[in-house]
Amino acid sequence: MMTDRAWDTALQPPAQPAALARILIVDDEPGIRVMLSAALKREGYEVLVATDGKSALAALESGPVDVVVTDIRMPQMTGIELLAAAKRIDPGLSVIMMTAYGSKDIVLDALRLGATDYVEKGDKLKDELTLRIRKELARKRLQQENVLMKRTLKSTHQFSSIIGASDVMVAIFQLIEMIAPTSSTVLIAGESGTGKELVARAIHFNSQRKDRPFVALNCGALSETLLDSELFGHVRGAFTGADTNKKGLIEVAGKGTIFLDEIGEMSPQVQVKLLRVLQERRFRRLGGTDEVEADIRIIAATNRDLSKMVAEGRFREDLFYRINVIPLRLPSLRERRDDIPAIAEHFVARFAVQMGKDIGGISGDAMRCLKAYGWPGNVRELENAIERAVALEQTATILPESLPEGLLESPAVATAVSIPAGLLPDGEFDLEAHVARVEKEYLTQALKETHGVKTRAAERLGLTFRQFRYLLKKYDVKDA
């Protein structure tokens, strides 16, 4: 719920009106049209006028409108009939009805059919209508921001969401701090699963646009027509299935940031339109003719070699240079193995809470497996592996046998965990090897004292049967 102060702020006249709202006035009286048109233009809105319902519908068909202001009593098509037809074109359209004094029953019918508000014609019509329009636009803006906020609050956006203390990650954090306050376009390169969207969010939420929307779009997940529509919006009838007018994500992100993931998958036609946005800061909706302002920051990401694609003619050279203003490369997980323990422990803590399990960490052997593995899927693959391990683990510590089989069967992992115990390369005492020998002796002795009954041996050592069986396998202890 908004406070009075918040409403006062929201209801101020728009500072840059041309891109904020289009108002359609529908009335058969020329004097009303001229008066309201002049008043609303002074407020800074883009104003369209129609003399009757038929011409109003034609205006709605030609492009998106934010608010329709219509008289109820008109010849040929009443305001109620126009309301119903307009809602079929754009179900989310705001419609304010103008009525003569004493038409309460008709107003109630209009509100039941989806009218947003109504105002009585009279001496205060101009001022009342201006206030109602401001209020309605503020409500729609808050509704849109709340939807985006709920979407973005599903994850953390600050630097804390990017885990790493290696030199390469420290350098990336420093670069983010430098570029975040600017509005320069950023191109993030890196393999799939390295956290490109996390970095994009960190840039946005540490920038001057942090209070505006952050909108993400995977360019490789949509066909050319759908990608065009998602980015730039469309008007009704622009393509098969376009039954209503729709704003694109560039427009929705107004003054915020749009993150274009896998931009290398974008078709040449959409590349041309995006280039125009970067050059002229304006665009047209699919199937439309009106120009829309685009005050946004673009952050693009790719797991492909765009410079190679440019040389092969598969990506526009001019667009590449436009998006590659600030290049940022994310390292693969195997390039920063020192960060694996911290990342893995973070995921263990998170999934343990989610699953309600008392798991406090990762065993030494399991951690060696994690550090030895190549991680072709990077941080995303590590996250999935830890989620699986937490779900399967029955002890208080993640053991190797809870990790994915494919990981354990990797040649690099097999080599890492099979190195015989002994002295360290520099000849220093190997504490871990000593502990391993002691543990093996205790296991062997417990089996001898219980005549090979493993359940009793496990109890004797204060272990669960699963822990005991794992240690037998780890140290290759044969039955007594």
Buried (B, 14 or more C-beta within 10 A) or exposed (E): EEEEEEBEEBBEEBEEBEBBBBBBBBBBEEEBBEBBBEBBEEBBBBBBBBBBBEBBBEBBEBBBBBBBBBBBBBEEBBBBEBBBBBBEBBEBBBBBBBBEEEBEEBBEBBBEBBBBBBBBBEEEBBEBBBEBBBBBBBBBBBEBBEEBEEEBEEEEBEBEBBBBEBEBBEEBBEBBEEBBEBEEBBBBBBBBBBBBBBBBBBBBBBBEBBEBBBBBBBBBEBEEBBBBBBBBBBBBBBEEEBEBBBBBBBBBBBBBBBBBBBBBBBBEEBBEBBBBBBEEEEBBBBBBEEEBBBBBBBBBBBBBEBEEBBEEEEBBEEBBEBBBBBEBEBBBBBBBBEBBBEBBBBBBBBBBEEEEBEBEBBBEBBBBBBBBBBBEBBBBBBBBBBBBBBEEBEBEBBBBBBBBEEBBEBEBBEEBBEEEEEEEEEEEEBEEBEEBEEBBEBBBBBBEEBEEBBEBBBBBBEBEEBBBBBBBEBBEBEEB
